[in-house]
Amino acid sequence: MAHILTAVEGSQVDIVPVRRALVSVSDKAGIVEFCSFLSSKGVELLSTGGTAKKLREAGLEVQDVSDYTGAVECLDGRVKTLHPKVHGGLLAVRGNEQHEKQMDEQGMKPIDMTILNLYPFEATVAKGAGFEQCIENIDIGGPSMLRSTAKNHAFTAIVTSPEQYSKIQEEIETNGGTSLALRKGLAAQAFALSAAYDSSISLWFANQLSSDAPVTARVYKPEFPLKYGCNPHQKPAYISSRLGCDLPFEIKNGVPGYINLLDAANAWQLVLELKQATGLAAASSFKHVSPAGAAVAVSLTDAEAKAYEVTEETRTSLTPAALAYLRARNADPMCSFGDFCAISDEVDEATAKYLKKEISDGIVAPSYTPEALEILKSKKAGKFIVLQATPNYHPGDVEYREVYGMTFSQKRNDVIIGKDHMQKVVTSTTNLGDGAVRDLIVASICIKYTQSNSVGFAKDGMMVGVGAGQQSRVDCVKLAGRKVTTWYLRQHPKVLALPFKEGIKRQDRVNARVRYIEGDFTAEEKTRWEEHFTETPAILTEEEKADFMKGSSGASRLLLNLVAACKISRSPKPATSTAWPCASQGPVSSTTRI
């Protein structure tokens, strides 16, 4: 068993004046200004190589580390600061008589602050450099000074980023030195940086040997707290980024919650893939981390426009982004109540105006026109969440998930489903038109972002039924099929003619139509439902529903065929896609995830 060291005793101090600082940075942003401030406070500057040259060019007095140590830089710069006078000055415990005596005997001077960056190893790898060049960009002296300074944070301050300069400068200006709280915080950041740096080297080296790394270190940077997690009692909750990486979104308005951000992450990936696969503006409507609807920009039919309450004036002014969201929202408007939406294209004024009248929690998109952003910011009394996606964001090739103390990892599902995946047709109808292929792509990508088992129908560029997260595949089909029936029956003449009272809100009209189609009221529900109308509507009979489905679309035959196909499918396999013919409305496409 390894020997455990005991703490070394010394002075207990809060504010430590900075008398001497060691500076060696590769990222020179702001370094001249920061060191000028330190110099104005009487701080002696020690430095190396290019950093020393830049500071001298700015008129600052600098002592080379080699002059201080009496040992010249050697071995192509591999040995600069690895010297007892450097690390003794960093590690010596102030107020410890033995340490101070040994420092005097060896000519060491206390160093109160280290300002450094590490060699850009990850950037070197990212550029595709060869093995030897990557090895050369593994920093040795930097991590050594970082750890020495951070370990002795009771007396020394480790500065690892230009983002820290202003806070340190403010504290020195106010207190005459660095506080213990600041030094502890800087040390914590430094050790996290060191862990991430070593992890990236370890993983890269293992890949060069075609073997698994013995240890995987993932370091996270807390970005902002959340009100709570999935449930109100799950506190604390935070959003963190991978150290050295941006978050995938920038918050433009509102305060997103845990589920909001899960919805945003999945909804955004879905629309990116739809856009890439189809070339059309795409939108999705998410609730509780599953899509209630998804669509691409395909023109509305007259019947759809009536069912979705789209006036002719609005219809002619719909932009592709607005059209895509209108379709996505109307796949299942009851489930989309309070949704989080994603749009693949810039959100314009027309899209923002349409979204403003819907009950929704938030949106993520690549950008917003100034007019659209102002409209969205005013929604929900200013609480509507607006996220702007980070351009060219890469989440990494491997994804991780922690469950009950276990960490699962797998290659991210980054396959983009497209036309090539639709070549194998397993039904008797083998001649698929462009519309059917498009709808199969929409259904397949949408179902990818559900919890299996799942079944989905798509038609005219939109999902018309999503049956997700059921233990039984048959139940998935029943659920998806019921949603298709409801979607289509919203176009029934009796549904369109419901005599609503003046002032009934849009979402209440939507809900009332769906309940009219379903028809399974309790006595109390029926009484409250009837209050929406100037007169009690005649019931929509099962015979009328069946005749409308059979005579207009052939969808009833479609559902029977699909149920039969799923019942005989037993073995687990990837998502499969099928085009089922409908009589006069064109094909309805389905995707099954099992």
N, C-alpha and C positions, 0 to 999 in steps of 0.2 A: 504494500500500500504506500502511495506517495506521501512524503512528509508535508504536512500542512503548516505554512508559515504563520507566525503570529504578527499582529499589527506592530508597526514601528512607531514609537511615541515621538511626538513633536509638539509644536505650538498649535493651539486651536484659534484660528483667525477667520474672520469673515471677509473683510476687504483687504485685498493684496495689491499694493501698488505695482505697476509694471515698470521695471527699470531696464530690462533687457529682453529683446524679442528676436527669435530666430525665424527668418523668412525664406521659404523655398517653394515657389508656386509654379505650376504649369499654366493655370488659368490666371492670367494677369489682370483680369477685369477689376478695376477699382483699387488695385494694390498700391499704386502711387499715392492716391488720395488718402488711403488708410494709413500707410506708413508715414506720410507727411504729418498727419494728425499725431501719430505716436511720437514722432521726432519732436514735434512742438511741445510735447509734454515731458521732454527730456529722456525719452526711451532710446537706449543704445540698440542699433540694428545690426544683427549678424545675418549674412546671407551667402548664397552660392550662385555660381554660374550666371545664367541669363537673368535671373531675378536681381542679383547684385548690380549687373550692368544697367538694367532698366531703372533701378532706383538712383544710381549715380547720375544717369543721364537726366533725371528729374531734379538734380541738384541736392540730393540727400547724402548725408555722410553714412557710409556703410563699411563694416569690417568683414572681410572675407572669412568664412569659417576656417579655411585652411590656415590663415594667419593666426586665428584664435587657438586652433588646436596644435599648430606647429607641424601638421602633416598635410602634404599636398594631395589634391584630388588625384586618383590614379585608376588604373584598369578601365580606361575609357569611361570614366565617370561613375563606375559601379561603386566606388568607395569614396564618399565625400563626407558624410556626417556620422559614419559608424566609428565613433571615437569616445573614449571615456570622458573627455572634457565636455562633449555635447550631452551625452546621456547622464553623466554625473550631475551636470547643471540642471537637467530636467527632473531627475529622480530624487535628488537630495531632499530630505525632510527638514524643513525650516524649524529651528529651535531645538534640533537634536544635536547635542554637543559632539558626539562621535562623528556624525556626518559632516558637521561644519569643520571639525579638525582635519578630517581626511580631505575635504575640499581644499583647505588651505595648503596641505602638504603636496597636493597634486596640481595646484594651480587652476582649479575649477572655479567658475563663476556661476552663480545661480541664473537660470534662464526662466523668466516668468511667463512667457507666452511663446507658442509655436504657431506659425501661420504657414499652412502647407496644403497642397493638393497632391493626389496620387497620380502616378503615370496613367495615361488613358488606355488601360489594357482593353476594356470592352470596346472602345471606339476603334482600336487597332484591329481587333478580331472582326468587328462589323465591316471594316473596309476590305476584308478578304486577304489580309496580310499572311505571309508564309509563317510556318512554325517558328523559325528562328527569330523573326522580327517580333512575333507575339511574345516569345520568351523574354526578349530584351526589354519589352514594355511591362514586365512584372516588376513593380516597385519593391525595393527592399528597405532602403533608408527611410523613405516616407512613412510606411507603416510602423517601422521601429520607433521613430520619433513620435508618431501619433500615439502609440500605445504607452510610451514612457510618459508623455505629457498628460494623457488622460488618466493613467494610473495615479499620478501625483496631483490630481485635480484639487486636492486640498490647498495647493499653493500655486499651481500652474494652470494656464488656460490654453486649450487646444482649439485652434480656429481652422476649420476645414472647408469653408465655403464663403464666397464673396457676399452671400445673402446674410451672413452673420456680422459683417463689418459695422453696419449702422447701429445695431443693438449694443455691441461692445463699446463703440465710440461714445454712445449716449451714456452708458454706465460709467465709463472712466471720467467723462466730463462731469457727471453728477456726483459720483462717490470718490473720485480720486484713485480708483482701482477697480478690479473685478470682484464681484461678490461670490461667495461660496455657492449660492443657488445657481448663478450663471455658469460657473465653472463645472458644476455637476451636470447641468443640461448640455453643455458643450461636450463633456466627456461621453455622455450617453450617445449623442449623435456621432461622435468619433468612433466609438466601439461598433455601432451599427454599420457605419461606413466600412470599417475594417472587415466585419463579418461578411458583408455583401461583396466586397472586393475579393476576399479569399474564396468565397463561394463561386464567383464567376470563374476564377482561375481553376478551381477544382473541377467544376463541371466541364470546362473547355478541355482540360487535360485528360479527363476521363474519356471524352469523345474522341480525342486523338488516338487513344489506345483501344477504342471500340469496346469499352467496358463501362459498367455502371459506376457512378461516383459512390464512394463508400458513405459519404454524408451529403445531404442536400440542405443547404442553408438558404432560406428565403427571408429577406429583411424587408419590413414594411414601415412606411412613414405615415403616422396618423395625420389625416388631412383636416377632418372636422368631425365633431360629435353629432350623433343622431338623437332625436328625442327618446326613442326606444327602438328595440329590434323588431322581430315579427309581432310580438305582443307587448302591451304596455308594461308588463312586469319584467321584461327582459332588458335590464339596464345594468351597466352602461352599454352603449352601442356606438360604434365609430365606423367611419369610412377611411381606409388607408390606401395609399398607393404603394406599389413596389418601389423600393428605394432606387432613385435614379430615373424613374419613369413617371410620365404624366398620368393623370386620370383620363379616362376616355371622354369625359364631359367637363364643360365649364358651366357653372351655374350663372345664368343671366337674370333670373328672378325666382323668388320663392324659396322655401326651405324643404328640400326633398327628404322623404323618410326612407326607411330600410326597404320596404316593398316597392316604393316608387322607383328606387334606383335599380332594383332587380328587374322590374318591368322595363325600365329604360334600356338597360344593357341588352336584354333579349329582343325587345322590339326594334332597337336600332340595328342589331345584327341581321334581323329578318329582312328589314327594308333594304339594307345594303345589298343583300344577296338577291332579292327580287329585282332591284335596279340593274345589278350586274348581269343577271340571267336573261332579263327581258328587254332591257334598254328603255323601259317605261318608268315614269314616276311611280313610286310605290309608297304605301302607307300601311300601318298596322295599329290595331287597337287592343291593348293588353289589360287584363285584370288578374291580379294575384298570380303573376308569372306564367300566364298562358294566354295565347291570342284568342280574343273573342272574335276578331275579324282581321283580314288582311286583303289587300287588293292592289291592283295596278290601274293606271289611268286608261280606262276604256269608256267610250261614250255611253250614256244612259239610254235605255229604251223609253218610249213614252210611258209605258206601264210602270217602269221603275221610278221615273220622275214623279209620277202621281203618288206612288206608294211611299216615297221618301220625302214627300212634301217639298219638292223642288219646283219652284215657279219657272215659267219659260224665261223670264228675265234673268233669274239666277243661273239657270241651265246654260244659257249662252255666254255667261261671264265666267264660268268655271275654268280655272287654270288646271293644268295637269296635276299639280300637287293637291289642289282643292278637290278635284274629281277622285283622286286616289283615296283621300281620307273619307270623303262622303261614302264611297263604296265600302271601305273597311268598316266604318261605323255602322252601316246598315246591314251588315251580315247578321248581326244579332244585337239589335239596339238595346235590348233590356240588359244583356250581359255587359255591354259597353258603357253602361251608366257609371260615371265616375272613373273612366278609363285613364290609362297613360298611353299617349299615342306617339308614333314615330313617323316621320316623313323623310323620304330619301333626298328630296330636292329642297332648294331654298324656299322658306315659307314666305309667301307674298301676302298682300293685303286681302285678296279674295279668300285665301285659305284661312287667314286669321279671323276674318268676319264670319265664316262658316263655323269655325271652331268655337268662337265666342258664345254662340247660342246653344252649344251642347254642354251637358254636365260632364266635365272632365277635370282631372287632377293636374295634368301636365303634358309636356311635349318635349321631344328631342328631335333635332334636325341639324343639318350641316350649317345653316345660316338663316338669317331673318332680314327682311328689308326693314328699314327704320320704322315705316308705318305699321308693319305687321307686329314688330316687337312692342310698340307702344300699345297696340290693341290688346295683345296677350298679357302685357303687364297689368292692365286694368281689370282683367278677369278675376273673379273670386275675391273682389275687394283688395286686389294687389297680391293675393297669395298663390296665384296660379304659377306652377313650376315651369320654368323655361330653361332647358339645357341646350347648350350648343356643343356638338360633337367635335372632338379633337381631330384635326385633319391628319390623314395617313396614320392613324393610330394602329399599333400592332400589339395585341394582347399577349404575345408569346406563343410558342408552338405547343407547350405543355401546360395543361391546367390542373390545378390542385383543389382539393376540397377536404375539409376536416369534419369528420363525423364521429362523435363519441370517442375521442382520443385517437382515432385512426386518421391517417392522411392518405387520401386516394389521389392518384395522378394518372393522367392519360393524355394522349395526343389530342389536341383540340379538334373537334369535328369541323374542319375547314373546307370540306368538299362543297363546291358550289354546284348545285344541281342545275342542269341546263338541257338543251335540246338533245345532246348526245345521250343523256340518260333515258330518253323517251323512245329509243330505237326498238326496244324489245316490247312488242304489244302482245299481251297474253289473252286478249278477247277475240271473238270472232270478227269484230270490226277492226280491221288492221289499217285502214286508210284514215289516218288522223289529219284533220285540217290544222292550219296554223293556230286557230283559236283553241282547239282541243289541246294541242301541245302546250300553248301558253298556260292554259288552265291547269294542266297537269303539273307544270313547273310551280305555279302559284300554290297549289295544294301540297306539293311535296315539301317546299321550303317552309310553308306555314306549319305543317305537321312536325317538321324537324324541331321546332321550338315549343312543342308540347311535351307533357309527361306521358310516356307510353303506359298502357295501350292507347292508340288513338286512331281515329278515322276522320277524314275530311273530304268534303265536297267543294268543288269550285266551278263557277260558271261565269262567263263574260268577264273574266279577269278578277273575280272576287271570290272569297270563301263564302259559301252559302250554308254551310253546316260543319261545325267542328265538334266531334265527340272525343273528348280528351281525358286521359288519366283514369280510365276504368280498368278494373281487374279482368273483366271479361271482354273479349273482342266483340262478342255479339252485342253486349251493352253499348259499346262504342258505336256500333253501326246504328242501333236503335236511337241513341242520343243524337248522333249526327243526322240521321234520317228525319227525326222529329223536327230538328232545327231547319232542315231543308223545306219540309212541308210548311212550317210556320212562315219561313221567308217567302215562299211562293204565294201562300194564301193571303199575304198582306196586299197582294195585287187583285184580290177578289172584289168584284163590284160592290158587294154588300159591305165589305171592310172599308173600301174607299168612300162609301156613302154614309158612314156612321155620323149621326147628327150631333156633333159636339156643341156644347154651350160656348158662348163667347167667353174668352179669358182662360180657357183650359190650357195649361202649359204644354209645351211641345213634348217633353218627356212623358207627361201624364197621358197625352194622346197616343204616344208610341206604346206605352204599357197597356192602355185600355184596348188597343187593337189586338195586341198579342193575347191578352186574356179573353177577348171575344173569340179569337180563333181557337184557343185551347178549350174554353167553355166549361172547365171543371170548377165552377164556383161553389163555395159554401154559401149558405143563405146570407150570412153577414157580408161576405165579399161581394155578392151580387147586388146587395142593397147599396153599398158604397160605390160599386162600379156604375150603377145606373144613374148616380148623381152627376156623372160627366155629361149627360145627354139632355137635349130638349125633350125627347120622348124615348121611351124604352125601345131599343132596337129589337127587331125580330131575330131569333136565334139563327146562327149559321149551322145548319144540320150536317150530320156526318155524310148524308147523301150528297148534299150540295158541295161539300169539301171534296168528296171522291170524284164527282162529275167534273169539277173544275180542274183537279189534278190530272185526271185521265184525259179529258178532252183537250186541254190546252198544252200540256207539256210531256205527258208520258212519264212523269216523275214517279208515279206509283209503281210502274213496271221496273223502273230503275232501282228502286229501293229493294224490291223483292229479289232481284238478281244479285244485288250486292250482299244482302244478308246471307243468301245461299253460298256465295263465294267465300265469305268470311267464316262461316260455320265449318267448312271442310279444311280450313287452313290451320294447321296445328303446330308446325315447327317454327321456332324463332328464326327470324330473318330480317334483313334490313327493310326500310320503307319500300313498299311496292306501289306502283301507280297503274290505274286502270281507267280507260275512257268508256263510259256507258252511254249508249245513244238515247236521246229523247226525241219524241215525235216531231214537234214543230219548233222547238226552242233551241235546237242544236245540242251538242253533247254536253253532258255534265261530267266533270272529271272528279275522280276520287283518289285519295291516297290513304294507305293503311300503314300505321307504325306499330309493330309488334315485337 
